[in-house]
Amino acid sequence: MDDRGGSFVAVRRISQGLERGGDCHSTSAEVVAGSAAWLGKGLSCVCAQGRESDARPSFDLTPIQEECLFKLQKRVEVPYDSSNPDHQEALRALWDASFPEEELHGLISEQWKEMGWQGKDPSTDFRGGGLISLENLLFFGRTYPKTFQDLLQKREGDRALWEYPFAVAGVNITFMLIQMLDLEAVKPRTMMGAVFLKLLSENELAFDILYCIAFKLMDQQWLAMHASYMDFNTVMKSTRRQLERELLLDDVSRLEDLPSYSLLR
């Protein structure tokens, strides 16, 4: 969606070149001041020197945290390539997870509109979010199949006449999280990015799981706001604010501690 909320648009894919090494064990957003409790959770904060208006936190990373961030950033950089057999197979797998009893007639087919793509070729929509947006959808469908199907089929709540398209909404959620978590930065520049990096260093699937939480939370916000197609941008902003509030709760040390995690089935 553009900021005016008028229609879905292709989102810009963030990429960058970084070179680091190590092992991972398991947009900038508004800077939010962290509590003293957070600073004991695994990242040290060194405040920048200078005029008060220029100050922003800088976070020192452990080698494990640095490598986990690097690996996720490399995933973010990969574009969807419709000629890549692995990417093609992932797209077929997404169809199977979405419609297990319906045979797919081709990677370019009118059938894809059933999932909420803008046309018969999903690759044109993946240009905004890259391969990771496909991986997110596939992870969601395989890991939380009931919640995934509930959202895909719009089974819950009093739905609007003009609903959001499921698949394109998913690409937008991937892009929203990349911005919210400041993943284009070499190291966290916001408290939000620092909180997430601690979670990522403890669970390498943290981004994918947070994506599923965000998608379900977005749908919940959609229903609560009695939203329709033109309200999608407003709903996304509300979803981001709710995620930010939950991530900054003092008692959150893992994704399972997020209140919205309980929404997944």
N, C-alpha and C positions, 0 to 999 in steps of 0.2 A: 504494500500500500504506500502511496505517497503521503506526505504529512497533511495533506488536505483531506485525506480519507476518501477520495473519490473513486479509486479503482486499484486493483492489484497491479503492481509493476514489477519488473525484474529488479532484484536487489543487487548491489555491487558486492562482488566477492573480494574479501580482504586477503592479500597475500604479501609475503615478504621473504627475503633471503636471510637465513640465520645459520650459523655454523657452531655447534656445540657437541660435546660428547658426554658419555655417562650412561647410567642405567636407571630405568624407572621401575620401581617395585610394583607394585600391584596396579565505545568508543569512548572511547573514553567516556566514562560516565562521570556524573557529578561526584566529587570527592566527599566521602562521608566519614566523619570522625569516628574512630574505633574506640571501644571501651578498653580499660586496662585489662579486663578479663581476656579480651581477644589477643592482646599482645603476648600472652603466655601460651598461645596455641601452636607455635611452631615457626613464626616469621617475626623477625625483629624489624622495627620501624625506625628509620633514621630520617628525621624531618629536614627538608632542604633549607639552607640558609639564604637569607635575603629579605627583601621587603615582605611584610606580612601578607600582602595581596598576592605575592609570587610563591608562597610556601605551598608545597604539596608533599605528601608522604613518599618516601622511597623505601622499598622493601628489599632486604638482603635475603637471597635464596640459598637453601642448602643444595648440594649437588643433585640430590634426588629430585627436589622440587624443580630445579632448573631443567633437568632432563625430561620430566613429565610435561612441563610446559612446552618444551621444544617439540616433543613428539606430537602433542595436540596441535601446535601451530603448523607442523608439516602436514597433518591431515587437512587442516583448513585450507592450505594452499592448493590442494589437488583439484583440478577442474574435472567435471564429468566429461568423459570422452566416449561418444557414442560408437566409436570404432574399436574400443578396447573390450576384448572378450570378457574380462573380469567385471567390468562395469556393466556390460550387457547381462551377465549372469546375475549380478546383484539386482538389476531392474526386474528380471524375470522372477527372482526370489521374492521381491516386494509384491508383485502381482499374486504369487502363490500364497503369501501370508495374508493378503487382503481378500482374495476371492478364491479360496482353496477348491471350491467345487465348480469353478468356471474356467474353461480352457482359454488361454490367451492366444489370439490369432497372429500377433506380431508385435514387435517392439514399437512399431508405428501403427496405431490402430485407434479407431473411434472408441474402443473399449476403455481407453485410459481416462476418458472424460467421466466415467463412472466413479473414479477415485478422486476427482476434483482437480485434474490437470486442465490447463487452459485450452489445449488442443489435443490432437491425436499423437503428438510426439513429445513425451515428457522431457526429453533432453533439452528442449528449448527453455523449460522452466528451471532446470537444474543449473543453468548458466549463472543464476543469481547466487545460489548457495554452494555450488560445487559438489563434489562427490560426498562430502560429509553430510550434506542434507539428505541424500539417499540413504547413507549408512544410518542416520538417525531414525528415519522412518522404518527401515528394515529392523533395526534393533527394537524399536517400539512394538512392531507387529509380532516379533518373535518372543520378546521378554514379558510383555504385558498384553497378551492377545485379547483378553476380555475388554480392557479399557480401550485398546486400539479399535476393536470392532464397534464398541459403543459410540466412539467418536466418528468413525468412518460412516456408520449407518445412521448417525444422529438419533440414537435410540432413547436418549434421556431428555427430560424436560419439555417445556412448551417451546417448540422451535419456531423460528421466524419463517415467513414466506420466502424471503431471500436469505438463504444460509451462506456461510462462508464455505468456499471450496476446500475440502479437507487437505489434499496434497499440497496445493499452493500455500495454504496456511502453514503447513509443516515446514516448507522452505523458508518462509518468513520468520518462523520461530527460531530456526537455526541461526539465521542472520542476526536476529535480535539478541540471542545469547552471546554471539561473537562480539557484538558491540558492548553489551552490558558487562561482560567479563574482561573487556579490554585485551582481547587475545592478540591484537596486532602489536602489542608492546613487548619489548625484550624481557621486561620483568614488570610486575604489577605497579601501576601508577595510581590505583584507587584501592580503597579498603575492600570494595566488592571483589576485585581481581585477586587480592591477597587471600581473602576468605576462601574463594573457590580453589585457589592453588593448593591450599592446605588440604582441602577435601580431595583434590585430584591426586596428590602425592600419596594418599592413603587408599585410593580406589581409582585405578586407571580408566574405569568406565564412568567416572563422575559426570563428564559432559553429556554422555548419552542418557544417563539416568535423569539428570537435570532437565534434559530436553523432554523426556516423557512427562515429568512433573509439570513443566511449563505448558505443554500441550493440554493436559487435563485441566490445569488451572485456568488456562485461557478459555476453554469451553465453559468452565464453571462461571467465570466472569461474564462471558457472553450471555449465558442464561440469566444470571442475576441482573444484568443491565437491560434485559429484554432487547438485545441488540439485533440489528439487521445488517445486511451486506455493507452498507455505507458507513457503519459504525466500527468496522474492523480495526482501523487504526487506533481509535479511542480505546477499544478493548485491549489491544496489544500494549498500549502505554500503561493501562491499569494493571495488566498482568506483570509487566516488568517491575512496577512499583511494589507489588505484592511479593514477588520473588526477592527483591532487594531487602525488603523488611524482614523476611524470613531468614535469609542468609546472614543477616547481621544480628540475629538473636544470640544472646550470650551463651545459651545452653546448646547451641548447634556445633557439634564436633564431627558429625558425619551426615550424609544425605538423609539417612533414615530419621534423623532428628527434626527435619523440616516438617512443619505441620501439614503441608500439602502432599507429602510423600504418602500419607495414608489414603489418598484418593486413588492410587494405582491398584489395579487388580490384574 
